[in-house]
Amino acid sequence: MKMYLRLVSALIQGVEPSDKEKKRNKIFYIVMAFIAGFGIMLPMTFFVGVILYSMTGALLPLGTVENGAEIFLHLIAAFSFIFGLNVIFSVFYFSGDIENLLPLPLKPYQIISAKFTAALISESVMECLVIIAALVGYILGGNMPFYSWVIAIIGTLTMPVLPLIYCGIICMAVMYFTRFIKNKDTVNKITGVFTFLVIFGIIYLISLSGFDTDKLIDALSKSDNPVLSVMNCIFPTVPFLVRSMGTGSLLDFVIYLAINAAAVAIFMGAAQILYFPSVVGIGQGGRGKGRSVGAVTSGMKRHRVSVTYFKKEIRLLFRTPAYFTNCVMINLMCPVFLYLAYVIQNQTHFLDAFIYGVKSGNEENILEFMLGISAVSVLVTAVNCIASSGITREGKHFFFMKYIPVPYITQINVKAVISIIISGTGMLLCVVGVCLWLNTGIIFTLFCCLLSLLSVAYSSYFGIYMDSVNPKLIWDDELNALRGNYNIFFNMAMAIVTEGAICAGAYLLYKYTGIGTLLIIIMVFVLLMILCTVSYMLCHYRATRNIENIAG
C-alpha cells in the first residue's frame, strides 16, 4: 500500500505544475482559482442541480422518480468514457515515466493501479462536481432522507471508476492484440476520430427526435424505457446507486459497491496479463525515413521571419494529432450545433418568437442576438485554447523563442493571428449562416461579423497573456500540455466572467435607462475595441516581460 501511494503521488505530481511554476506567481493562482470557482464551477453545478431538481419533481407523481437521475448519470458516464479513452491511452502507454517504471521490481497490476488512480484523480474533479450537483438536485427534488446524502458522497467519488475501467481494458486489449498502433500519433488520430464520430452521432440522434420537454418527461415516465434499459446494461452501477438513494435499500448499495469492486478486480487481472506484453515496443512517434542534409535543405526558400514563424505554428497545430483534435477540430462543432439548433427549431418552434422579433426589428431581440454573437465568439476562442496554450505548447523547446532572431512581440502576434484565423473562420461561418437563415440583410450581417471578429481578437490576445503569466513548460506528452495547463481553465473562467459582465451590463442599460439599442451596440463595439487594445498592450509589455523572466 505504501508503494502504491508513493507511485500515485509521484504520477500526480508529474501532471501538476512544478513547484517552480507554482512559486513563479502564487498570487496569480489564488486569484484565478477564485474567479474560476465563481465563473465556471458554481454556475455549472447550480444549473445541473436545478435541472435534476425540476426533472425529479416532475417525475415524482408519476412513480418513476429514479429515471431522471439515471439518464443524467448515464450521460455523464458515457462522456467520461468518450473523453477518457485518449487520456488512458496516453497515461498507460505514452507518458514519459514508462521507461523509468518498467525496470523497477513492480508487477504490472501495481503500475496500472497507480496510473489508473492518478488519471482518475486528475480527470474526475470537474466530473465529480457535476455528479454531486445532480445527486443533490435529485435528493432535494425527491424529498429524500438524510442517509441519501451519505450515499451521494460515496457515489460521487466512485461513479467515474467504471467508465475509466472500460477505457483501461479497451486500451490494453487494443495494444495487446494489434501491432500497428505503436506510437501516440496513431492513437490520437484514432481516438480523436472516434470521439467526434460519437459526438456527431449523439447530435444527429437528438436532431432526429427534436427537443421537447413534455416528450422527454413522458418518455422518462415509462418504467420500461428502452434507452434506460440499454444504458443500465452498459453502466450497471447507476440504477443501483440511484435506487439505494431513493429507497434506502442497503442491498442495492452493497450491490453497487460489489459491481465496482468486481470491475476493479477484473481490471487488475487483465493488467497483470496484458500490460507488459502490450507496452513492449511503444515509441513516442512514428519512424521516419533517413534523409541527408542536402535532401532536407534543397527545397528551402527564403521568407520573411513572420511568415516562416506563422508556417511553423500552423504546422505544429495541424500535424500534432493532440493539438489538431483539441484545438482545431473543436471549431467544427460550431456549425454542427448551429445545424442542431436549426433542426430543433423546425420541430419544436421554440425560437419562433425570437426569430420573428429579429426579422421584424424588435430592439430587445436584436440586442440579445448581437450580445449572443459576442459571447459565443469569446467562449469558442477560449475553449479551443489555441491562444491560451500558445506558449505552453513550446514545452522543452521554450528557449527556441529566446534564441531565434525574432522579437517576442512578433512571436506573440503570430500566435494571436493564428488563433484569430482559426477561431474566426468557424465563427464567421456560423454568423453568416444564422444571418442568412434570419434574412437580416447585408449591412446587419457585416456588423455581426465585425462584432464576432473583435470578440475573437480580444479573447485571443488575452489568452496569450494569461498563458505567459505561468506557462506549463514541463510535460512529456502533448495531451498533458493541454489537460495539465490550468491557464486554459483560468482563461475560460475570465472569458465567462468578463463577457457575462458586458452582456449583463448592456442588457440592464437597455432595460432600465431607456438608451436605444443602436447606441448600446455602439458602446459594446467601443468597449470591445478597448479590450482588444488593452489585451494587445498586456501582451506587448507584460507578456514579453514574463517570457524574458522565465527565459532568464
GIKA-V312847 format. One record per backbone hydrogen bond with DSSP energy under -0.5 kcal/mol. CO is the residue of the C=O (numbers start at 1). NH is the residue of the N-H. If there is no record, write none. Layout:
co->{CO	CO}
nh->{NH	NH}
This chain:
co->{1	2	3	4	5	6	7	8	9	10	11	12	12	18	19	20	21	22	23	25	26	27	28	29	30	31	32	33	34	35	36	36	37	40	41	42	43	44	45	46	47	48	49	50	51	52	53	54	55	56	57	59	59	59	60	64	64	65	66	67	68	69	70	71	72	73	74	75	76	77	78	79	80	81	82	83	84	85	86	87	88	89	89	90	95	97	97	98	101	104	107	107	108	109	110	111	112	113	114	115	116	117	118	119	120	124	125	126	127	128	129	130	131	132	133	134	135	136	137	138	139	140	145	146	146	147	148	149	150	151	152	153	154	155	158	158	159	160	161	162	163	164	165	166	167	168	169	170	171	172	173	174	180	182	183	184	185	186	187	188	189	190	191	192	193	194	195	196	197	198	199	200	201	202	203	204	205	206	212	213	214	215	216	217	219	222	225	226	227	228	229	230	231	235	236	237	238	239	240	241	242	243	243	243	244	248	249	250	251	252	253	254	255	256	257	258	259	260	261	262	263	264	265	266	267	268	269	270	271	274	275	276	279	283	286	292	293	294	297	304	305	306	307	308	309	310	311	312	313	314	315	316	319	320	321	322	323	323	324	324	328	329	330	331	331	332	333	334	335	336	337	338	339	340	341	342	343	344	344	345	349	351	352	353	354	355	356	357	358	362	363	364	365	366	367	368	369	370	371	372	373	374	375	376	377	378	379	380	382	385	387	389	391	391	392	394	395	397	398	398	399	400	404	407	408	409	410	411	412	413	414	415	416	417	418	419	420	421	422	423	424	425	426	427	428	429	430	431	432	433	434	435	435	441	442	443	444	445	446	447	448	449	450	451	452	453	454	455	456	457	458	459	460	461	462	463	464	465	466	471	473	477	477	478	479	479	480	482	484	485	485	486	487	488	489	490	491	492	493	494	495	496	497	498	499	500	501	502	503	504	505	506	507	508	509	509	510	516	517	518	519	520	521	522	523	524	525	526	527	528	529	530	531	532	533	534	535	536	537	537	538	538	539	541	542	543	544	545	546	547	548}
nh->{5	6	7	8	9	10	11	12	13	14	15	15	16	22	23	24	25	25	26	29	30	31	32	33	34	35	36	37	38	39	40	41	42	44	45	46	47	48	49	50	51	52	53	54	55	56	57	58	59	60	61	62	63	64	63	67	68	69	70	71	72	73	74	75	76	77	78	79	80	81	82	83	84	85	86	87	88	89	90	91	92	93	94	94	98	100	101	102	104	106	110	111	112	113	114	115	116	117	118	119	120	121	122	123	124	128	129	130	131	132	133	134	135	136	137	138	139	140	141	142	144	143	148	149	150	151	152	153	154	155	156	157	158	159	161	162	163	164	165	166	167	168	169	170	171	172	173	174	175	176	177	178	182	283	187	188	189	190	191	192	193	194	195	196	197	198	199	200	201	202	203	204	205	206	207	208	209	210	216	217	218	219	220	221	222	225	229	230	231	232	233	234	235	238	240	241	242	243	244	245	246	247	248	249	248	250	253	254	255	256	257	258	259	260	261	262	263	264	265	266	267	268	269	270	271	272	273	274	275	278	279	280	282	184	288	296	297	298	300	308	309	310	311	312	313	314	315	316	317	318	319	320	321	324	325	326	327	328	328	329	331	332	333	334	335	336	337	338	339	340	341	342	343	344	345	346	347	348	349	349	352	355	356	357	358	359	360	362	361	366	367	368	369	370	371	372	373	374	375	376	377	378	379	380	381	382	383	384	385	389	390	393	394	395	395	397	398	400	401	402	403	404	406	411	412	413	414	415	416	417	418	419	420	421	422	423	424	425	426	427	428	429	430	431	432	433	434	435	436	437	438	439	440	445	446	447	448	449	450	451	452	453	454	455	456	457	458	459	460	461	462	463	464	465	466	467	468	469	470	473	475	480	481	482	482	483	484	485	486	488	489	490	491	492	493	494	495	496	497	498	499	500	501	502	503	504	505	506	507	508	509	510	511	512	513	515	514	520	521	522	523	524	525	526	527	528	529	530	531	532	533	534	535	536	537	538	539	540	541	542	542	543	544	545	546	547	548	549	550	551	552}
